[in-house]
Amino acid sequence: MRLSLAPRRAFCQRSGQGRSLGDPGAGRDQAVSATETVTLVLGEDSPVPETADVEDLVLRLRGHVNQLGTLMPSQEPALLRAQQLRSVGLPEGYLPSRVHLVRLAEATQELIAKIRLDDFGASRPARRLARWTPQINVLRGAVFAVALTCLVWAASVPRT
């Protein structure tokens, strides 16, 4: 098996080091990002989304519910309602899928309001800095240096 020489990306939701799906706002506040997605669905000037857009928006909102759920107590009624809507699959048909999208957006909006009102995020302890892990090319270089050193040492030992 051959490993790529390109740097690897860590997609880790808890550490916030990277985002899947190419989220341009990797360092932004989670509530702000969720608000933008909710505005795409519930905004007054928002058009009715196409079928592919509905699936994409539902996936985004599910991700926002997951991220916002880590910022509040697990027994919060608004969180339980949003998690219940998140776990339901996207219904078939034009109208039921749009209704589900709007309900999920409203539940996400309720979570955002609850987080901003109660300020759950401020009560959490600060995260520790992530431990540095060397990239694959650094490890390869270290192994090569050790192997070369062993080879030079073996060649310099007199034969008996």
C-alpha positions as CSV (number, residue, x, y, z in Angstrom):
1,M,0.0,0.0,0.0
2,R,1.4,3.4,-1.0
3,L,0.6,6.5,1.0
4,S,0.1,9.8,-0.6
5,L,2.8,12.5,-0.2
6,A,0.1,15.2,0.1
7,P,-0.6,16.5,3.6
8,R,-3.5,14.8,5.3
9,R,-6.5,16.7,6.6
10,A,-8.2,15.8,9.9
11,F,-11.9,16.1,9.8
12,C,-12.7,16.2,13.4
13,Q,-16.0,17.7,14.6
14,R,-15.1,18.0,18.3
15,S,-11.7,19.7,17.9
16,G,-12.9,22.0,15.1
17,Q,-9.7,21.6,13.2
18,G,-11.3,20.9,9.8
19,R,-14.7,20.8,8.3
20,S,-16.1,18.3,5.9
21,L,-18.2,19.4,2.9
22,G,-15.9,22.4,2.3
23,D,-17.4,24.7,4.9
24,P,-15.8,28.1,4.2
25,G,-16.3,29.3,7.7
26,A,-14.1,26.8,9.6
27,G,-13.2,29.3,12.3
28,R,-16.5,31.1,12.6
29,D,-19.0,30.8,15.5
30,Q,-21.3,27.8,15.1
31,A,-24.4,29.9,15.9
32,V,-23.6,32.4,13.1
33,S,-23.1,29.6,10.6
34,A,-26.4,27.9,11.6
35,T,-28.2,31.3,11.4
36,E,-27.1,31.7,7.8
37,T,-28.4,28.2,6.9
38,V,-31.7,28.9,8.6
39,T,-32.0,32.2,6.8
40,L,-31.6,30.3,3.5
41,V,-34.7,28.3,4.4
42,L,-36.9,30.7,6.4
43,G,-35.9,34.1,4.9
44,E,-38.6,36.2,3.4
45,D,-36.8,36.5,0.1
46,S,-35.7,32.8,0.0
47,P,-37.0,30.9,-3.1
48,V,-38.5,27.4,-2.7
49,P,-35.5,25.1,-3.0
50,E,-35.1,22.5,-5.7
51,T,-35.0,18.8,-4.8
52,A,-31.2,18.6,-4.6
53,D,-31.1,21.8,-2.6
54,V,-33.6,20.4,-0.1
55,E,-31.4,17.4,0.6
56,D,-28.3,19.6,1.0
57,L,-30.1,22.0,3.3
58,V,-31.4,19.1,5.5
59,L,-27.9,17.7,5.8
60,R,-26.5,21.1,6.8
61,L,-29.3,21.6,9.3
62,R,-28.7,18.2,10.8
63,G,-25.0,19.0,11.2
64,H,-25.9,22.3,12.9
65,V,-28.1,20.5,15.3
66,N,-25.3,18.2,16.2
67,Q,-22.8,21.0,16.7
68,L,-25.2,23.2,18.7
69,G,-26.2,20.2,20.8
70,T,-22.7,20.0,22.2
71,L,-23.2,23.6,23.5
72,M,-26.2,22.9,25.7
73,P,-27.5,20.4,28.3
74,S,-28.6,17.1,26.8
75,Q,-32.1,17.3,28.5
76,E,-33.0,20.7,27.1
77,P,-36.5,20.4,25.5
78,A,-35.5,22.4,22.4
79,L,-32.5,20.1,21.8
80,L,-34.6,17.0,22.2
81,R,-37.2,18.3,19.7
82,A,-34.4,19.2,17.2
83,Q,-32.7,15.8,17.6
84,Q,-36.0,14.1,17.0
85,L,-36.6,16.0,13.8
86,R,-32.9,15.4,12.8
87,S,-33.3,11.6,13.2
88,V,-36.3,11.4,10.9
89,G,-35.5,10.7,7.3
90,L,-36.3,13.1,4.5
91,P,-39.9,12.3,3.4
92,E,-40.7,11.5,-0.2
93,G,-42.7,13.9,-2.3
94,Y,-42.5,17.6,-3.0
95,L,-44.6,19.1,-0.2
96,P,-43.7,16.7,2.7
97,S,-39.9,17.3,2.1
98,R,-40.3,21.1,2.2
99,V,-42.5,20.9,5.3
100,H,-39.8,18.7,7.0
101,L,-37.1,21.2,5.9
102,V,-39.0,24.2,7.4
103,R,-39.7,22.3,10.7
104,L,-36.0,21.4,11.0
105,A,-35.0,25.0,10.3
106,E,-37.4,26.3,12.9
107,A,-36.1,23.8,15.5
108,T,-32.5,24.9,14.6
109,Q,-33.5,28.5,15.0
110,E,-35.0,27.7,18.4
111,L,-31.7,26.1,19.4
112,I,-29.8,29.2,18.3
113,A,-32.1,31.5,20.2
114,K,-31.7,29.3,23.3
115,I,-27.9,29.3,23.1
116,R,-27.8,33.1,22.7
117,L,-30.4,33.7,25.4
118,D,-28.9,31.3,28.0
119,D,-25.3,31.7,26.8
120,F,-24.6,28.0,27.4
121,G,-21.4,28.2,25.4
122,A,-19.8,30.6,27.9
123,S,-20.3,28.2,30.8
124,R,-18.2,25.5,29.2
125,P,-14.6,25.2,30.2
126,A,-12.0,26.3,27.7
127,R,-10.6,23.6,25.5
128,R,-7.0,22.5,25.8
129,L,-4.8,23.0,22.9
130,A,-4.6,20.1,20.5
131,R,-1.4,18.0,20.7
132,W,0.8,18.4,17.7
133,T,1.1,15.3,15.6
134,P,3.8,15.1,12.9
135,Q,2.8,14.8,9.3
136,I,3.5,11.6,7.3
137,N,6.4,13.1,5.4
138,V,8.2,14.1,8.7
139,L,7.8,10.5,9.9
140,R,9.1,9.1,6.6
141,G,12.1,11.4,6.8
142,A,12.9,10.3,10.4
143,V,12.7,6.7,9.5
144,F,15.0,7.3,6.5
145,A,17.5,9.1,8.7
146,V,17.6,6.3,11.3
147,A,18.0,3.7,8.5
148,L,20.8,5.6,6.9
149,T,22.5,6.1,10.3
150,C,22.3,2.3,10.9
151,L,23.7,1.6,7.4
152,V,26.7,3.9,7.9
153,W,27.3,2.5,11.4
154,A,27.1,-1.1,10.1
155,A,29.5,-0.3,7.3
156,S,32.0,1.3,9.6
157,V,32.2,-1.6,12.0
158,P,35.4,-3.7,11.3
159,R,34.8,-7.3,10.2
160,T,36.3,-10.1,12.2
